[in-house]
Amino acid sequence: MRRDRRGQTDGATTSQERLLTHWPNNVVAWSNHDPAGIAGAFLPEGYLRSPATGRLARGEAIAQYAGGTCAAFPDFRLEIVQRNLIVDQAVIDE
């Protein structure tokens, strides 16, 4: 929620707050090999950039990409050791 100088909220959710709320779901979904959960963790305006091709995936294409990745790497898991918010548009996990 956005807050004014007095700490009052206006009911709106900032991009930053939405990222921090949704992103942990993405990490769990990757570790569980759940393509629909992976795609569902992205905000509507969100996208995934393939490190192999540099292409962007949105919506259902994210689930398809994730399904292929999970099939190719059946023992793949994610572990977050550090989280950094870059401006209000991206979350970088290391």
C-alpha positions as CSV (number, residue, x, y, z in Angstrom):
1,M,0.0,0.0,0.0
2,R,1.2,3.5,-0.7
3,R,1.6,5.7,2.4
4,D,1.5,9.4,2.6
5,R,3.7,11.4,5.0
6,R,1.5,10.7,7.9
7,G,1.6,6.9,7.3
8,Q,-1.9,6.7,5.9
9,T,-2.5,4.2,3.1
10,D,-4.4,5.0,-0.1
11,G,-5.3,1.4,-0.9
12,A,-3.1,1.2,-3.9
13,T,-0.3,-1.4,-4.2
14,T,3.0,-0.4,-5.5
15,S,5.0,-2.4,-8.0
16,Q,7.6,-3.0,-5.3
17,E,5.1,-4.4,-2.8
18,R,3.6,-6.7,-5.5
19,L,7.0,-8.0,-6.5
20,L,8.0,-8.8,-2.9
21,T,4.6,-10.5,-2.3
22,H,4.6,-12.6,-5.5
23,W,8.3,-13.5,-5.9
24,P,8.6,-16.1,-3.1
25,N,5.8,-18.1,-4.8
26,N,7.9,-18.3,-7.9
27,V,10.9,-19.7,-6.0
28,V,8.7,-22.4,-4.4
29,A,7.1,-23.3,-7.7
30,W,10.5,-23.7,-9.4
31,S,11.7,-26.0,-6.7
32,N,8.4,-28.0,-6.9
33,H,8.7,-28.2,-10.7
34,D,5.2,-26.6,-11.1
35,P,5.1,-24.7,-14.4
36,A,1.6,-23.3,-13.8
37,G,2.7,-22.1,-10.4
38,I,5.8,-20.5,-11.9
39,A,3.7,-18.6,-14.5
40,G,1.1,-17.7,-11.8
41,A,3.7,-16.1,-9.6
42,F,4.5,-13.5,-12.3
43,L,2.5,-10.3,-12.3
44,P,0.4,-9.7,-15.5
45,E,3.1,-7.2,-16.8
46,G,5.9,-9.6,-15.8
47,Y,8.1,-11.6,-18.1
48,L,10.9,-14.2,-18.0
49,R,14.0,-13.7,-20.1
50,S,15.6,-17.0,-21.2
51,P,19.3,-16.9,-20.4
52,A,19.9,-19.3,-23.3
53,T,18.2,-17.3,-26.0
54,G,17.6,-13.9,-24.5
55,R,13.9,-14.2,-25.6
56,L,11.1,-12.9,-23.4
57,A,8.2,-15.1,-22.3
58,R,4.9,-13.9,-20.9
59,G,1.8,-15.6,-19.6
60,E,1.4,-19.2,-20.9
61,A,4.8,-19.0,-22.6
62,I,6.3,-18.8,-19.1
63,A,4.6,-22.1,-18.1
64,Q,5.8,-23.8,-21.3
65,Y,9.4,-22.6,-20.8
66,A,9.3,-23.7,-17.2
67,G,7.9,-27.1,-18.1
68,G,10.8,-27.7,-20.5
69,T,13.4,-26.5,-18.1
70,C,12.0,-28.7,-15.3
71,A,11.9,-31.7,-17.7
72,A,15.5,-31.1,-18.8
73,F,16.8,-30.7,-15.2
74,P,14.7,-33.0,-12.9
75,D,16.9,-32.3,-9.9
76,F,16.8,-28.5,-10.3
77,R,16.0,-26.6,-7.1
78,L,16.3,-22.9,-6.0
79,E,17.7,-21.6,-2.8
80,I,17.7,-17.9,-1.9
81,V,20.7,-16.7,-0.1
82,Q,20.2,-13.0,-0.8
83,R,17.4,-10.9,-2.2
84,N,17.8,-7.5,-3.8
85,L,15.1,-5.3,-5.1
86,I,16.3,-3.3,-8.2
87,V,14.3,-0.1,-8.3
88,D,10.6,-1.2,-8.3
89,Q,10.7,-3.4,-11.4
90,A,12.8,-6.5,-10.6
91,V,13.8,-8.9,-7.9
92,I,17.3,-10.4,-8.1
93,D,17.9,-13.5,-6.0
94,E,21.3,-14.9,-5.5
